[in-house]
């Protein structure tokens, strides 16, 4: 995997975590997500 691809993946991970953390608990619950799931979802391990 190239450095460019790794960097793009890392940026996407951080963007996803930031966007999910911006949601309130009720919005996350409506999506079926808990705060504990956010990092796994950002890594693509869930959903």
JOFENCOR-V614289 format. One record per backbone hydrogen bond with DSSP energy under -0.5 kcal/mol. CO is the residue of the C=O (numbers start at 1). NH is the residue of the N-H. Records with the same first field share a line. If there is no record, write none. Layout:
BEGIN
CO = NH ; NH
END
This chain:
BEGIN
2 = 6
3 = 7
4 = 8
5 = 9
6 = 10
7 = 11
8 = 12
9 = 13
10 = 14
11 = 15
12 = 16
13 = 17
14 = 18
15 = 19
16 = 20
17 = 21
18 = 22
19 = 23
20 = 23
24 = 28
25 = 29
26 = 30
27 = 31
28 = 32 ; 33
29 = 32
34 = 37 ; 38
35 = 38
37 = 41
38 = 42
39 = 43
40 = 45 ; 46
41 = 44
END
